Amino acid sequence: MKSRVLILGAGFGGMELATLLSQALGEDANVTVIDKRDSFVFGYSRIDVMFGKTTLDEVGMPYASFVKPGITLVRETITSIDATAKRVTTDGGIYEADFLVIALGADYDMAATPGLAEHGNEFYSDAGADRLRDVLPEFSSGPLIVGICGFPYKCPPGPSECALTLHHYLTERGIREDCDITFVSPLSSPMPASAEMAQALMDSFEEFGIRLLRQRTVVRLEPGVAVLDDGTELPFALFLGVPKHQPPQVVFDSGLTEDGWVPIDLPTLETSFPGVYAIGDMAATGLPKSGTFAESAARSVSTSILARIAGNKAERNTGTGTCIVEYGDGRVSYAQLDFLTGPKLEAIYHPPSIAGKNFKQAFDDTRRARWFGQ
Ligand SMILES: Cc1cc2nc3c(=O)[nH]c(=O)nc-3n(C[C@H](O)[C@H](O)[C@H](O)COP(=O)(O)OP(=O)(O)OC[C@H]3O[C@@H](n4cnc5c(N)ncnc54)[C@H](O)[C@@H]3O)c2cc1C
């Protein structure tokens, strides 16, 4: 009998894993992928959406096009996960598996930052980015804050991209001199994994007059005022926030978390339940929460599952990924990171350039073609 593989979540991690299993096993694969959404959106597209450069409809890739031998994708909401029995309940039925891979990403805990929903905006969700398409054009003057409300959060340089793009957006509208931009980050640098990328970002902030407050978290919003963890009060006319992150509620409710995230064995991504893996943003890896790291986890888990099915060799999680930074003026920088292969972190930095933009476009095109045949 074919081994049943159940993948929860069709994001970066889930789609890459399903693709790899389909490539290896073809019609012999027996893989079911469950996701509640009807389309996939690259996280970075939300920055383009909020600044009115595109729409969610334009950037969304319908899951109906995710068609691969041996893979069934169902659109259902997962309501409980029994890791011991490898049994999953959804609003559409019950699924049982021989291998269970949980790749449900990270959700946002708006309530953790009182006042954020009432007095501020967030740009990390589709809905938040879409709302800002209407809010930003109405803005004309005053202090703006790009503020992070908790760590860890997805894509460490994402908020820096927002601050830089905001500068260029306001400049193009001819109102930059009427606005101050402050960027509040809990991190010691805008990109701790690459000192060169961090320095280049800080140089750009200085050049563009963006004030950076490091090692500070936004803990509360009052009307027109952001309160930081050291008690500092910063006035704002517009607040653009990154909400505190947490795993989806169903993951908490299923008892899979410890200290907020899902514990795994870092080299194999296996949880304490045999044959149950956790990959991507919800796994407690200590690595950046980003799509490319979810993909590298998917590569490792695919070799583990194939090894168990057919006796191939399992590969350890390499902890590799690429952090891409949009400067908002046509240039893109990126750093290729390798956390786990060698004795220490390796980071290869590529400064902002138009060639970097081409690299990002190729990144986008490759995944569209690989997952959706576009
Ligand atoms: C503004 C921004 C910019 C970013 N820029 C980059 C970048 O340049 N490069 C990069 O690599 N990463 C970037 N990221 C991060 C990247 O999007 C995430 O790290 C990545 O999507 C994580 O992959 P994942 O597979 O863990 O989860 P996800 O891709 O989030 O997928 C999780 C899936 O699980 C589904 N799901 C959740 N709960 C349920 C449920 N109960 N029932 C059914 N389905 C459910 C969701 O619908 C979702 O499709 C960015 C993110 C943001 C917000």
The ligand as an SDF file (V2000), in Angstrom:
LIG
                    3D

 53 58  0  0  0  0  0  0  0  0999 V2000
    5.8180   41.7100    4.0720 C   0  0  0  0  0  0  0  0  0  0  0  0
    6.4930   40.3730    3.9600 C   0  0  0  0  0  0  0  0  0  0  0  0
    7.6220   40.2350    3.1520 C   0  0  0  0  0  0  0  0  0  0  0  0
    8.2520   38.9890    3.0410 C   0  0  0  0  0  0  0  0  0  0  0  0
    9.3400   38.8750    2.1980 N   0  0  0  0  0  0  0  0  0  0  0  0
    9.9210   37.6530    2.0320 C   0  0  0  0  0  0  0  0  0  0  0  0
   10.9870   37.4730    1.1070 C   0  0  0  0  0  0  0  0  0  0  0  0
   11.4170   38.4210    0.4310 O   0  0  0  0  0  0  0  0  0  0  0  0
   11.5290   36.2400    0.9720 N   0  0  0  0  0  0  0  0  0  0  0  0
   11.0770   35.1730    1.7110 C   0  0  0  0  0  0  0  0  0  0  0  0
   11.6000   34.0620    1.5540 O   0  0  0  0  0  0  0  0  0  0  0  0
   10.0830   35.3060    2.6080 N   0  0  0  0  0  0  0  0  0  0  0  0
    9.4820   36.5240    2.7790 C   0  0  0  0  0  0  0  0  0  0  0  0
    8.4480   36.6650    3.6710 N   0  0  0  0  0  0  0  0  0  0  0  0
    8.1320   35.5730    4.6190 C   0  0  0  0  0  0  0  0  0  0  0  0
    7.3630   34.4280    4.0020 C   0  0  0  0  0  0  0  0  0  0  0  0
    6.1770   34.8820    3.3890 O   0  0  0  0  0  0  0  0  0  0  0  0
    7.0350   33.4080    5.0850 C   0  0  0  0  0  0  0  0  0  0  0  0
    8.1320   33.2030    5.9270 O   0  0  0  0  0  0  0  0  0  0  0  0
    6.6490   32.0920    4.4230 C   0  0  0  0  0  0  0  0  0  0  0  0
    5.4210   32.2600    3.7510 O   0  0  0  0  0  0  0  0  0  0  0  0
    6.5590   30.9510    5.4450 C   0  0  0  0  0  0  0  0  0  0  0  0
    6.2080   29.7750    4.7860 O   0  0  0  0  0  0  0  0  0  0  0  0
    5.3530   28.6660    5.5520 P   0  0  0  0  0  0  0  0  0  0  0  0
    5.2240   27.5270    4.6040 O   0  0  0  0  0  0  0  0  0  0  0  0
    5.8950   28.4130    6.8980 O   0  0  0  0  0  0  0  0  0  0  0  0
    3.9380   29.3490    5.8200 O   0  0  0  0  0  0  0  0  0  0  0  0
    2.9450   30.1030    4.8450 P   0  0  0  0  0  0  0  0  0  0  0  0
    3.5700   30.3800    3.5320 O   0  0  0  0  0  0  0  0  0  0  0  0
    2.4020   31.2460    5.6210 O   0  0  0  0  0  0  0  0  0  0  0  0
    1.7840   29.0340    4.6040 O   0  0  0  0  0  0  0  0  0  0  0  0
    0.9530   28.5850    5.6390 C   0  0  0  0  0  0  0  0  0  0  0  0
   -0.3560   28.1270    5.0370 C   0  0  0  0  0  0  0  0  0  0  0  0
   -1.1370   27.4870    6.0610 O   0  0  0  0  0  0  0  0  0  0  0  0
   -2.5030   27.8120    5.8450 C   0  0  0  0  0  0  0  0  0  0  0  0
   -3.2520   27.6620    7.0830 N   0  0  0  0  0  0  0  0  0  0  0  0
   -3.0010   28.2440    8.2880 C   0  0  0  0  0  0  0  0  0  0  0  0
   -3.9020   27.8350    9.2030 N   0  0  0  0  0  0  0  0  0  0  0  0
   -4.7600   26.9680    8.5660 C   0  0  0  0  0  0  0  0  0  0  0  0
   -5.8710   26.1960    8.9840 C   0  0  0  0  0  0  0  0  0  0  0  0
   -6.3400   26.2220   10.2440 N   0  0  0  0  0  0  0  0  0  0  0  0
   -6.4890   25.4210    8.0720 N   0  0  0  0  0  0  0  0  0  0  0  0
   -6.0260   25.3620    6.7770 C   0  0  0  0  0  0  0  0  0  0  0  0
   -4.9730   26.0730    6.3420 N   0  0  0  0  0  0  0  0  0  0  0  0
   -4.3380   26.8630    7.2140 C   0  0  0  0  0  0  0  0  0  0  0  0
   -2.4700   29.2560    5.3580 C   0  0  0  0  0  0  0  0  0  0  0  0
   -3.6450   29.5510    4.6220 O   0  0  0  0  0  0  0  0  0  0  0  0
   -1.1910   29.2980    4.5080 C   0  0  0  0  0  0  0  0  0  0  0  0
   -1.4610   29.1190    3.1260 O   0  0  0  0  0  0  0  0  0  0  0  0
    7.7580   37.8790    3.7760 C   0  0  0  0  0  0  0  0  0  0  0  0
    6.6070   38.0080    4.5540 C   0  0  0  0  0  0  0  0  0  0  0  0
    5.9710   39.2410    4.6480 C   0  0  0  0  0  0  0  0  0  0  0  0
    4.7100   39.3500    5.4780 C   0  0  0  0  0  0  0  0  0  0  0  0
  1  2  1  0
  2  3  1  0
  2 52  2  0
  3  4  2  0
  4  5  1  0
  4 50  1  0
  5  6  2  0
  6  7  1  0
  6 13  1  0
  7  8  2  0
  7  9  1  0
  9 10  1  0
 10 11  2  0
 10 12  1  0
 12 13  2  0
 13 14  1  0
 14 15  1  0
 14 50  1  0
 15 16  1  0
 16 17  1  0
 16 18  1  0
 18 19  1  0
 18 20  1  0
 20 21  1  0
 20 22  1  0
 22 23  1  0
 23 24  1  0
 24 25  2  0
 24 26  1  0
 24 27  1  0
 27 28  1  0
 28 29  2  0
 28 30  1  0
 28 31  1  0
 31 32  1  0
 32 33  1  0
 33 34  1  0
 33 48  1  0
 34 35  1  0
 35 36  1  0
 35 46  1  0
 36 37  1  0
 36 45  1  0
 37 38  2  0
 38 39  1  0
 39 40  1  0
 39 45  2  0
 40 41  1  0
 40 42  2  0
 42 43  1  0
 43 44  2  0
 44 45  1  0
 46 47  1  0
 46 48  1  0
 48 49  1  0
 50 51  2  0
 51 52  1  0
 52 53  1  0
M  END
$$$$
